[in-house]
Each structure stands twice: as C-alpha cells, then as structure tokens.
C-alpha cells in the first residue's frame, strides 16, 4: 500500500490489500490521513474529538451478526460515554470564559458524578478499552482557547449542523481499518477524526459528508495485479441532535449531526 501524507503515517502496519495500491492524500485543514486499525481506536489507543465515536458505535450496531462487530460496538459505547465526560469537563471550563462576556449563553452541563465516572472507567477496563486518553486534561488549555475564541463567541441562535464521512476498509485478512484524518486545528488538535464539517445552506447531510470528504481527503485504489476485488456498501446514518457534541462556545444550542459510511470489503478471486 502506498500512502501519501503531509506528515509521517502514524502506523507501521498497513491493510493487506494483495496487489491493490491504496493512495491517501490529506488536503485542506487535515494534517494528514492514515489507515488505522479499528481495534486500535476501539481500545482507546487513539482518542477522537467531539463525540465522533458515536458514528462508529452506530455503524457497528448494524453488523450484529459479527462477534467482532459486537465487541467493537461494546467498546465504542464506552468510548462514547468517555467522550461525553471529556466534553462536559471542557464545557465547564469554557463556561468560565463565556461568563466574562455579557449577553453570551453558557452551556447547560450535566452533572457527571464521581460514581458515574468510576463506573465508566471500570466498564472500559473490563472490555479492554483504556480510558486514559479521553480523561487526560493535558490538552484542555489549548482546547478551551480554541473553543472560546472570537469566532466561537459569536454564538448561533439555533443548533448547528455537521456531517462526517466514515470510511472503513476490511482487508484480505478480515481486519477492519478506519481511514482517518489528523486534525490540524483545535479543538482536538492532532487527534484522529473523520473527514467532515458543517452543512451548507440547502445541503443535505449526505451531500455535506461527501463534499467534506473531497475537500479534506483524496483516496485512490489502483489494481496492479488483477487478482483482488472489493465490494462497496454505503450506509447513511440518520442525523441526530446532541447538546454536548461540540464544546465550542458557538454551539451552546447543540449540534445536529449525520454521517455517510463507505465500507470497502476486499477479497481474492
């Protein structure tokens, strides 16, 4: 597999695609793009910003006949809770900035009790997921600054709308991989994420997801051997409104988010 990145690929291993060549190019505000094992994301090795793991959870819940998918769904459910705990922590800190600006609305933040956090940590450890990167506060200062700048303090009167493009590769060994960008900007600077962004006026969530994919990444599969083929399935995940999806002060009214999942399954013939 040939990978073209603005920066070094974060993985030393690559999907087994036989004679096929996979080229990935990062564009726009994506620092670089990589194929990352789904198991590495599900285990907590790499943190995802916002509540991005929601789309991984939603998709793997549709693949219930697979034991591997069931395990991934279980792990992503835990990561989703950890993501919310992290977002709530950030929102409390961002509220301390918002309160200094009269007329600006603060986030309504749920009370994450110590018991709740302890329960999520215990469940994470029990299913082989490390909660450390989601509970790490070392990047909070940068995240808070990125979430409370002038653009973010120009608040929306209604909820925002965003769409992501989820790409999954199942290689010849049956291993699942995500194609993920690394964010160049905060919040979540240097974290792995889907290609995605805001829905433009008169766009559907699906149209926005496909546009954002083309703006932030370029992926090309070239068959140089003629002995491998792949099937493609496309799944549209319905838009869902969440009040704690995005910790940026602009979105205190919540965010409505949708996604398109493109799943490539490789096989020999």
C-alpha positions as CSV (number, residue, x, y, z in Angstrom):
1,X,0.0,0.0,0.0
2,X,1.3,3.4,-1.0
3,X,0.4,6.2,1.4
4,X,1.0,9.9,0.6
5,X,0.8,12.2,3.6
6,X,1.7,15.7,4.6
7,X,3.3,14.0,7.7
8,X,4.6,10.6,8.6
9,X,2.0,7.8,8.8
10,X,1.2,7.0,12.4
11,X,1.1,3.2,11.7
12,X,3.9,0.9,10.9
13,X,1.4,-1.8,9.7
14,X,-0.9,-1.4,6.6
15,X,-4.0,-3.1,5.4
16,X,-3.4,-6.3,3.4
17,X,-4.9,-5.5,0.0
18,X,-3.0,-8.0,-2.0
19,X,-2.0,-6.4,-5.3
20,X,-4.0,-3.3,-4.9
21,X,-2.4,0.0,-4.2
22,X,-4.1,2.5,-1.8
23,X,-3.1,6.1,-2.1
24,X,-4.3,8.6,0.6
25,X,-3.7,12.3,0.4
26,X,-4.6,14.9,3.0
27,X,-6.0,18.3,1.9
28,X,-7.4,21.5,3.4
29,X,-7.2,21.5,7.2
30,X,-6.3,17.8,7.6
31,X,-2.8,17.5,8.8
32,X,-2.5,14.0,7.3
33,X,-4.6,10.9,6.6
34,X,-4.0,7.4,7.7
35,X,-5.5,3.9,7.7
36,X,-5.8,3.0,11.4
37,X,-6.9,-0.4,12.8
38,X,-10.5,-0.2,14.2
39,X,-9.2,-2.3,17.1
40,X,-6.7,0.4,18.0
41,X,-9.4,3.1,18.1
42,X,-11.8,0.9,20.0
43,X,-9.2,0.1,22.6
44,X,-8.6,3.7,23.3
45,X,-5.1,3.9,21.8
46,X,-6.1,6.9,19.8
47,X,-8.6,9.5,21.1
48,X,-11.2,11.0,18.7
49,X,-12.5,14.6,19.3
50,X,-16.1,15.8,19.8
51,X,-18.4,12.7,20.0
52,X,-17.1,11.2,16.8
53,X,-17.1,7.6,18.2
54,X,-20.9,7.8,18.0
55,X,-20.8,7.1,14.3
56,X,-18.5,4.1,14.9
57,X,-20.9,2.8,17.5
58,X,-24.0,3.4,15.3
59,X,-22.5,1.6,12.4
60,X,-21.2,-1.5,14.2
61,X,-24.5,-1.9,15.9
62,X,-25.9,-2.6,12.4
63,X,-23.5,-5.5,12.0
64,X,-24.8,-7.5,14.9
65,X,-24.2,-11.0,13.3
66,X,-20.5,-10.5,13.6
67,X,-18.9,-11.2,17.0
68,X,-16.1,-8.8,16.2
69,X,-18.7,-6.1,15.4
70,X,-20.4,-6.8,18.7
71,X,-17.1,-6.3,20.6
72,X,-16.4,-3.1,18.7
73,X,-19.9,-1.8,19.5
74,X,-19.4,-2.6,23.1
75,X,-16.1,-0.7,23.2
76,X,-17.4,2.3,21.2
77,X,-20.3,2.6,23.6
78,X,-17.8,3.0,26.4
79,X,-15.8,5.5,24.4
80,X,-18.9,7.5,23.7
81,X,-19.5,7.9,27.4
82,X,-15.9,8.8,28.0
83,X,-16.2,11.4,25.1
84,X,-19.2,12.9,26.9
85,X,-17.3,13.1,30.2
86,X,-14.4,14.8,28.4
87,X,-16.8,17.3,26.6
88,X,-18.6,18.1,29.8
89,X,-15.3,18.8,31.5
90,X,-14.3,21.2,28.7
91,X,-17.7,22.9,28.7
92,X,-17.4,23.7,32.4
93,X,-14.1,25.3,31.8
94,X,-15.4,27.1,28.7
95,X,-18.3,28.5,30.7
96,X,-15.8,30.2,32.9
97,X,-14.7,32.2,29.8
98,X,-18.2,32.7,28.5
99,X,-19.4,34.3,31.8
100,X,-16.9,37.1,31.2
101,X,-18.8,38.1,28.1
102,X,-22.2,39.6,29.0
103,X,-25.1,38.5,26.8
104,X,-23.5,35.2,25.8
105,X,-25.2,32.0,26.8
106,X,-23.4,29.3,28.7
107,X,-23.5,25.5,28.2
108,X,-26.0,23.5,30.3
109,X,-23.7,20.8,31.5
110,X,-25.0,17.5,33.0
111,X,-23.6,16.5,36.4
112,X,-21.1,13.7,35.9
113,X,-20.9,12.3,39.4
114,X,-17.7,10.6,40.6
115,X,-19.7,7.4,40.8
116,X,-20.7,7.7,37.2
117,X,-17.1,8.3,36.1
118,X,-15.8,5.4,38.2
119,X,-18.4,3.1,36.7
120,X,-17.5,4.1,33.1
121,X,-13.8,3.6,33.9
122,X,-14.5,0.1,35.4
123,X,-16.5,-0.9,32.3
124,X,-13.8,0.4,30.0
125,X,-11.1,-1.7,31.8
126,X,-13.4,-4.7,31.7
127,X,-13.9,-4.7,27.9
128,X,-10.2,-4.0,27.1
129,X,-10.5,-0.2,26.5
130,X,-8.1,2.2,28.0
131,X,-9.9,5.4,29.2
132,X,-6.7,7.4,29.8
133,X,-6.6,9.5,26.6
134,X,-10.2,10.6,27.0
135,X,-9.6,11.6,30.7
136,X,-6.3,13.3,30.0
137,X,-6.5,17.0,30.8
138,X,-3.1,18.0,29.4
139,X,-4.6,19.5,26.2
140,X,-7.5,21.2,27.9
141,X,-5.8,24.6,27.9
142,X,-5.4,24.5,24.1
143,X,-8.9,23.1,23.6
144,X,-10.5,25.8,25.8
145,X,-8.6,28.5,23.9
146,X,-9.8,27.1,20.5
147,X,-13.4,26.8,21.8
148,X,-13.7,30.3,23.2
149,X,-12.0,32.5,20.5
150,X,-13.9,35.3,18.8
151,X,-15.4,33.1,16.2
152,X,-16.7,30.7,18.8
153,X,-18.1,33.5,21.0
154,X,-20.2,34.7,18.0
155,X,-22.9,32.2,19.0
156,X,-25.5,30.5,16.9
157,X,-29.2,31.3,17.7
158,X,-30.1,27.7,16.8
159,X,-28.3,24.4,16.8
160,X,-25.5,23.8,14.3
161,X,-25.4,21.1,11.6
162,X,-22.5,19.0,10.6
163,X,-21.8,15.8,8.6
164,X,-18.9,13.3,8.6
165,X,-17.7,10.8,6.0
166,X,-16.8,7.5,7.6
167,X,-14.5,5.2,5.5
168,X,-13.9,1.6,6.6
169,X,-11.7,-1.0,4.9
170,X,-11.9,-4.7,5.6
171,X,-8.7,-6.2,4.2
172,X,-7.9,-9.6,2.9
173,X,-7.1,-10.8,6.5
174,X,-10.6,-9.7,7.7
175,X,-9.1,-6.8,9.6
176,X,-11.1,-3.6,9.8
177,X,-9.4,-0.2,9.3
178,X,-10.7,3.3,9.6
179,X,-9.4,6.0,7.1
180,X,-9.0,9.0,9.4
181,X,-7.6,12.5,9.1
182,X,-5.5,14.0,11.9
183,X,-6.9,17.4,12.8
184,X,-4.6,20.3,12.1
185,X,-6.7,22.7,14.2
186,X,-8.4,22.6,17.6
187,X,-10.4,21.6,19.4
188,X,-8.9,18.1,19.2
189,X,-5.8,19.3,17.5
190,X,-3.6,16.3,16.4
191,X,-6.4,13.9,17.2
192,X,-7.8,11.4,14.7
193,X,-11.2,12.2,13.2
194,X,-13.5,11.6,10.3
195,X,-13.3,13.9,7.3
196,X,-16.3,16.2,7.9
197,X,-17.6,19.7,8.6
198,X,-20.6,22.0,8.6
199,X,-23.6,21.5,6.4
200,X,-24.0,24.4,4.0
201,X,-27.4,26.1,3.3
202,X,-29.6,23.9,1.0
203,X,-27.3,20.9,1.5
204,X,-28.5,17.5,2.8
205,X,-26.3,15.8,5.4
206,X,-25.3,13.2,2.8
207,X,-24.2,15.9,0.3
208,X,-22.2,17.7,3.0
209,X,-20.5,14.5,4.1
210,X,-19.4,13.7,0.5
211,X,-18.3,17.3,-0.1
212,X,-16.2,17.3,3.1
213,X,-14.6,14.1,2.1
214,X,-13.4,15.5,-1.2
215,X,-12.3,18.7,0.4
216,X,-10.2,17.1,3.2
217,X,-9.0,13.8,1.7
218,X,-8.3,12.0,-1.6
219,X,-8.3,8.2,-1.8
220,X,-7.5,6.2,-4.8
221,X,-7.4,2.4,-5.2
222,X,-5.4,1.0,-8.1
223,X,-5.4,-2.6,-9.2
224,X,-2.0,-3.6,-10.3
225,X,-2.3,-7.4,-10.1
226,X,-5.8,-8.2,-11.2
227,X,-6.3,-10.9,-8.5
228,X,-8.2,-8.8,-5.9
229,X,-11.5,-7.1,-6.0
230,X,-13.6,-5.3,-3.4
231,X,-17.3,-4.7,-2.6
232,X,-18.6,-1.3,-1.5
233,X,-21.5,-0.7,0.7
234,X,-22.8,2.8,1.6
235,X,-24.8,3.4,4.7
236,X,-26.4,6.7,5.6
237,X,-26.6,7.2,9.4
238,X,-29.6,9.4,10.3
239,X,-29.0,12.9,11.7
240,X,-29.1,13.1,15.5
241,X,-29.3,16.2,17.7
242,X,-26.9,16.3,20.7
243,X,-26.5,19.1,23.1
244,X,-22.9,18.1,24.0
245,X,-21.5,17.1,20.7
246,X,-19.4,20.2,20.2
247,X,-17.7,22.1,23.1
248,X,-17.1,25.2,21.1
249,X,-19.0,28.2,22.6
250,X,-20.7,28.9,19.3
251,X,-22.8,25.8,19.7
252,X,-24.4,26.1,23.1
253,X,-27.8,25.3,21.3
254,X,-26.4,21.9,20.4
255,X,-25.4,20.2,17.1
256,X,-27.4,18.1,14.7
257,X,-25.0,15.5,13.1
258,X,-25.2,12.9,10.4
259,X,-22.8,10.7,8.5
260,X,-22.2,8.5,5.4
261,X,-20.3,5.2,5.9
262,X,-18.5,3.8,2.9
263,X,-17.3,0.3,3.7
264,X,-14.8,-1.4,1.3
265,X,-14.5,-5.2,1.7
266,X,-11.6,-6.8,-0.1
267,X,-11.5,-10.4,-1.4
268,X,-9.5,-12.6,-3.8
269,X,-11.0,-14.1,-6.9
